[in-house]
Amino acid sequence: MSILTIILTKFILAACRLFGGGSNLPGKIALRINKNILKFCAGGYKIILVTGTNGKTTTVSMIYNILKEGGKRVITNGTGANMTAGITAAFIGGYRFFGERNEYAVIETDEGYARKLTAEIKPRLFVVTNIARDQTDRFVDPEVTKRLIIDAVRNAPGCKLALNGDDGRLAGLYGENERVYFGIGADSDGTGGICAGGAVMGNRAETVRGAVGELTPESGTFTVNNTEITIPQAGLYNIYNALAAFAAASLLGIGTEISAAALSKCGSKFGRQETVFIDGKEVKIILVKNAAGCGAALETVVLDKNPVTVSVLLSDRTGDGSDVSWINDTNFELLKNMDARKILLGGTRPFDMKKRMLTAGFDENMIEICGDDFAKLTAGIKAAETGKVYILTTYSSMIDLRRYLTMKKYIKKMWQ
């Protein structure tokens, strides 16, 4: 039964990719046929799970690239299908009937599904990027998210942990697990920074400290283990993602040289600072979903001192969260510090976003409402007087936008 389920699901996966569909449906069908298929396909893998509020997909991509750079055979759910069905489809997609099987699986998991996942499969390594307020209709409060992640870790008592030592909410995730803390704060000697002073570290923890160098609209530089690394991804938050990947690699026994080489080549994709060219305009797509993540993205965008066009696609569909009040806690006023010539607003809640932009001090004449009309959005991009366009978009609108741009052949593949 398991082998037949795998064959059928591989066929459905191929069809979905051919016609631009995702991987949740094949996974759902596989689980309906055989509820134990995930456990069957995940057997034998060295599994690295990555969860947290922000940065999961990019961190997974970075760890994946480090493992590949080290010559490892590895699979991943790199497009962010991070619930049970999508994760199941990833394991089935990577299943090999003949030849050498893959050794590692780097899997992104939604914070709410992590404990269900670790009840079925046991990771060797668990990476937690951060915990912030997000999707209050699901998680209510960051403490709820924290408890869900703690439960997930408890389901895998022998796993190693890579934790953000600059996030005070992760202080309760230490226990007896071997772990590495990563961050850019001061030494863990009580002066602040990593591990909030080190009191929570215990004697089974190490630290990976990064010293931040130059930040540009296109890249970020940091130094770790006396090695300077420049990643082709902008923003302080991506340096945190890189340090998370570096910490994970250290727990897997991968050296600095291999990690540095992989991170320096790990570009952006799939809506995470992904660059698309539309009739000569350079369009950067940046996924945002909460005040913390959007604020970090805005701090990166304003590094660009050239004239730009800004678009915000705000939606409240499944995957976004129905509560969009986080935009009122986000410092969109930062955009006043750059030369923004036009603001294009879309998604299912463009008028909420318009109100927020007016509150931030932008002239109504600068604002154009596009809604879910991607043809209108594309026309606005083409007509823009600037050569650079930044699109800040929530998840469902990012997926729909990429699907439209694939159909119009601005993007080669819907799913990468």
QUIPE-V76009 format. One record per residue. N is the residue number from 1. RES is the residue in three letters. OMEGA is omega as a letter, one per 30 degrees, with the letter a starting at -180 (* if undefined). D_CENTER is the distance of its C-alpha to the mean C-alpha in Angstrom with 2 decimals. Layout:
{{N RES OMEGA D_CENTER} {N RES OMEGA D_CENTER}}
//
This chain:
{{1 MET a 34.35} {2 SER a 31.07} {3 ILE l 31.78} {4 LEU l 32.77} {5 THR l 29.59} {6 ILE a 27.53} {7 ILE a 29.70} {8 LEU a 29.44} {9 THR l 25.66} {10 LYS l 25.30} {11 PHE a 27.62} {12 ILE l 25.69} {13 LEU a 22.37} {14 ALA l 24.25} {15 ALA l 25.70} {16 CYS a 22.47} {17 ARG l 20.99} {18 LEU a 24.35} {19 PHE l 24.42} {20 GLY l 20.83} {21 GLY a 19.87} {22 GLY a 16.89} {23 SER l 17.07} {24 ASN a 17.45} {25 LEU l 21.15} {26 PRO l 22.21} {27 GLY l 20.69} {28 LYS l 22.51} {29 ILE a 25.69} {30 ALA a 25.52} {31 LEU l 25.18} {32 ARG l 28.01} {33 ILE a 30.19} {34 ASN a 29.46} {35 LYS a 27.71} {36 ASN a 27.64} {37 ILE l 26.03} {38 LEU a 22.66} {39 LYS l 24.63} {40 PHE a 26.86} {41 CYS a 24.28} {42 ALA a 22.22} {43 GLY l 25.48} {44 GLY l 25.98} {45 TYR l 22.41} {46 LYS a 21.15} {47 ILE l 17.96} {48 ILE l 15.00} {49 LEU l 12.85} {50 VAL l 9.55} {51 THR a 9.12} {52 GLY a 9.02} {53 THR a 8.58} {54 ASN l 5.92} {55 GLY a 3.71} {56 LYS a 3.62} {57 THR l 2.98} {58 THR l 4.47} {59 THR l 6.51} {60 VAL l 7.59} {61 SER a 8.63} {62 MET l 10.43} {63 ILE l 12.16} {64 TYR a 13.12} {65 ASN l 14.65} {66 ILE l 16.45} {67 LEU l 17.95} {68 LYS l 19.04} {69 GLU l 20.53} {70 GLY l 22.40} {71 GLY a 23.87} {72 LYS l 22.23} {73 ARG a 21.97} {74 VAL l 18.51} {75 ILE l 16.62} {76 THR l 13.03} {77 ASN a 11.37} {78 GLY l 9.15} {79 THR l 9.07} {80 GLY l 7.19} {81 ALA a 10.74} {82 ASN l 10.26} {83 MET a 13.68} {84 THR a 16.95} {85 ALA a 18.02} {86 GLY l 15.01} {87 ILE l 14.98} {88 THR l 18.75} {89 ALA l 18.65} {90 ALA l 16.55} {91 PHE l 19.20} {92 ILE l 21.97} {93 GLY a 20.78} {94 GLY a 20.89} {95 TYR a 24.21} {96 ARG l 27.10} {97 PHE a 30.69} {98 PHE l 32.24} {99 GLY a 31.75} {100 GLU l 29.50} {101 ARG l 26.66} {102 ASN a 23.17} {103 GLU a 22.99} {104 TYR l 19.37} {105 ALA l 16.55} {106 VAL a 12.96} {107 ILE l 11.51} {108 GLU l 8.42} {109 THR l 10.32} {110 ASP a 10.41} {111 GLU a 12.19} {112 GLY a 15.24} {113 TYR a 15.64} {114 ALA a 15.22} {115 ARG l 18.93} {116 LYS a 20.07} {117 LEU a 18.30} {118 THR l 19.83} {119 ALA a 23.11} {120 GLU a 23.19} {121 ILE a 21.59} {122 LYS l 21.83} {123 PRO l 19.19} {124 ARG a 20.62} {125 LEU l 17.69} {126 PHE l 15.31} {127 VAL l 12.54} {128 VAL a 11.72} {129 THR a 9.50} {130 ASN l 11.27} {131 ILE l 12.98} {132 ALA l 13.68} {133 ARG a 15.50} {134 ASP l 13.63} {135 GLN a 15.21} {136 THR l 18.61} {137 ASP l 20.18} {138 ARG a 18.35} {139 PHE l 17.90} {140 VAL a 20.74} {141 ASP l 20.08} {142 PRO l 17.72} {143 GLU l 20.53} {144 VAL l 20.12} {145 THR l 16.50} {146 LYS a 17.86} {147 ARG l 20.67} {148 LEU a 18.62} {149 ILE l 16.70} {150 ILE l 20.14} {151 ASP l 21.61} {152 ALA l 19.08} {153 VAL l 19.99} {154 ARG l 23.63} {155 ASN a 23.53} {156 ALA a 22.91} {157 PRO a 25.30} {158 GLY a 25.52} {159 CYS l 21.91} {160 LYS a 20.89} {161 LEU l 18.34} {162 ALA a 16.09} {163 LEU l 15.67} {164 ASN a 14.86} {165 GLY l 18.53} {166 ASP l 18.24} {167 ASP a 17.02} {168 GLY a 20.32} {169 ARG a 19.01} {170 LEU a 18.24} {171 ALA a 21.91} {172 GLY a 22.92} {173 LEU a 20.81} {174 TYR l 23.20} {175 GLY l 26.17} {176 GLU a 27.73} {177 ASN l 24.71} {178 GLU a 24.56} {179 ARG l 21.68} {180 VAL l 20.32} {181 TYR l 19.14} {182 PHE l 17.16} {183 GLY a 17.45} {184 ILE a 19.41} {185 GLY l 22.09} {186 ALA l 25.73} {187 ASP a 27.24} {188 SER a 27.28} {189 ASP l 30.94} {190 GLY a 30.92} {191 THR l 30.21} {192 GLY l 26.69} {193 GLY a 23.25} {194 ILE l 21.94} {195 CYS l 22.66} {196 ALA l 24.54} {197 GLY l 27.57} {198 GLY a 27.29} {199 ALA a 29.38} {200 VAL a 26.81} {201 MET a 26.32} {202 GLY a 29.41} {203 ASN l 30.77} {204 ARG a 28.13} {205 ALA l 25.33} {206 GLU l 24.57} {207 THR l 22.52} {208 VAL a 20.50} {209 ARG l 21.17} {210 GLY l 19.95} {211 ALA a 22.22} {212 VAL l 20.64} {213 GLY a 22.53} {214 GLU l 22.41} {215 LEU l 19.59} {216 THR l 20.04} {217 PRO a 18.50} {218 GLU a 17.52} {219 SER l 16.90} {220 GLY a 16.96} {221 THR l 19.47} {222 PHE l 19.84} {223 THR l 22.36} {224 VAL a 22.01} {225 ASN l 24.93} {226 ASN l 27.05} {227 THR l 24.92} {228 GLU a 23.57} {229 ILE l 20.32} {230 THR l 19.14} {231 ILE a 15.68} {232 PRO l 15.59} {233 GLN a 12.67} {234 ALA l 13.82} {235 GLY l 13.43} {236 LEU a 14.08} {237 TYR l 10.59} {238 ASN l 9.72} {239 ILE l 12.88} {240 TYR l 11.73} {241 ASN l 8.80} {242 ALA l 11.73} {243 LEU l 14.04} {244 ALA l 12.08} {245 ALA l 12.31} {246 PHE l 15.86} {247 ALA l 16.80} {248 ALA l 15.76} {249 ALA a 17.83} {250 SER l 20.68} {251 LEU l 20.88} {252 LEU l 21.10} {253 GLY l 23.89} {254 ILE a 22.36} {255 GLY a 23.95} {256 THR a 22.95} {257 GLU a 24.26} {258 ILE a 22.15} {259 SER a 18.88} {260 ALA a 19.88} {261 ALA a 20.82} {262 ALA a 17.60} {263 LEU a 15.37} {264 SER a 17.82} {265 LYS a 17.27} {266 CYS a 13.52} {267 GLY a 13.06} {268 SER l 10.53} {269 LYS l 10.24} {270 PHE l 9.55} {271 GLY l 9.26} {272 ARG a 7.13} {273 GLN l 10.57} {274 GLU a 12.16} {275 THR l 15.92} {276 VAL l 18.46} {277 PHE l 22.21} {278 ILE a 24.30} {279 ASP l 27.99} {280 GLY l 27.56} {281 LYS l 25.09} {282 GLU a 21.90} {283 VAL l 19.13} {284 LYS a 15.68} {285 ILE a 13.11} {286 ILE l 10.53} {287 LEU l 8.41} {288 VAL a 9.73} {289 LYS l 10.62} {290 ASN a 12.61} {291 ALA a 15.00} {292 ALA a 13.23} {293 GLY l 10.12} {294 CYS l 12.61} {295 GLY l 15.09} {296 ALA l 13.11} {297 ALA l 12.51} {298 LEU l 16.22} {299 GLU l 17.32} {300 THR a 15.93} {301 VAL a 17.45} {302 VAL l 20.78} {303 LEU l 21.17} {304 ASP a 22.33} {305 LYS l 26.07} {306 ASN l 26.97} {307 PRO a 27.75} {308 VAL l 24.75} {309 THR a 24.11} {310 VAL l 21.40} {311 SER l 20.12} {312 VAL l 18.35} {313 LEU a 17.64} {314 LEU l 17.73} {315 SER a 17.97} {316 ASP l 18.65} {317 ARG l 18.40} {318 THR a 17.12} {319 GLY l 13.36} {320 ASP a 13.73} {321 GLY a 16.20} {322 SER a 19.83} {323 ASP a 20.19} {324 VAL a 19.42} {325 SER l 21.48} {326 TRP l 18.51} {327 ILE l 19.37} {328 ASN l 22.58} {329 ASP a 20.94} {330 THR a 18.95} {331 ASN l 20.93} {332 PHE l 21.31} {333 GLU l 24.57} {334 LEU a 22.81} {335 LEU l 23.03} {336 LYS a 26.78} {337 ASN l 26.50} {338 MET a 25.78} {339 ASP l 27.91} {340 ALA a 26.39} {341 ARG a 28.97} {342 LYS l 27.61} {343 ILE l 25.11} {344 LEU a 24.13} {345 LEU a 22.95} {346 GLY a 21.81} {347 GLY a 20.26} {348 THR a 22.25} {349 ARG a 22.80} {350 PRO a 23.81} {351 PHE l 26.86} {352 ASP a 25.02} {353 MET l 23.06} {354 LYS l 26.40} {355 LYS a 27.99} {356 ARG l 25.32} {357 MET l 25.79} {358 LEU l 29.52} {359 THR l 29.25} {360 ALA l 27.34} {361 GLY l 30.44} {362 PHE l 29.75} {363 ASP a 32.74} {364 GLU l 32.72} {365 ASN l 34.07} {366 MET a 30.81} {367 ILE l 28.85} {368 GLU l 28.75} {369 ILE l 27.59} {370 CYS a 26.10} {371 GLY l 24.78} {372 ASP a 23.44} {373 ASP a 25.77} {374 PHE l 23.67} {375 ALA l 26.98} {376 LYS l 27.85} {377 LEU l 24.56} {378 THR l 25.06} {379 ALA l 28.66} {380 GLY l 27.69} {381 ILE a 25.51} {382 LYS a 28.42} {383 ALA a 30.87} {384 ALA a 29.00} {385 GLU a 31.12} {386 THR l 28.25} {387 GLY a 26.74} {388 LYS l 23.19} {389 VAL l 21.13} {390 TYR l 17.88} {391 ILE l 16.28} {392 LEU a 14.15} {393 THR l 13.25} {394 THR a 12.23} {395 TYR a 10.70} {396 SER l 14.15} {397 SER l 15.55} {398 MET l 12.87} {399 ILE a 13.78} {400 ASP l 17.42} {401 LEU l 17.40} {402 ARG l 16.11} {403 ARG l 18.73} {404 TYR a 21.35} {405 LEU l 20.67} {406 THR l 20.89} {407 MET a 24.12} {408 LYS l 25.41} {409 LYS l 24.52} {410 TYR l 22.48} {411 ILE a 19.68} {412 LYS a 20.97} {413 LYS l 18.78} {414 MET a 16.98} {415 TRP a 14.92} {416 GLN * 14.10}}
//
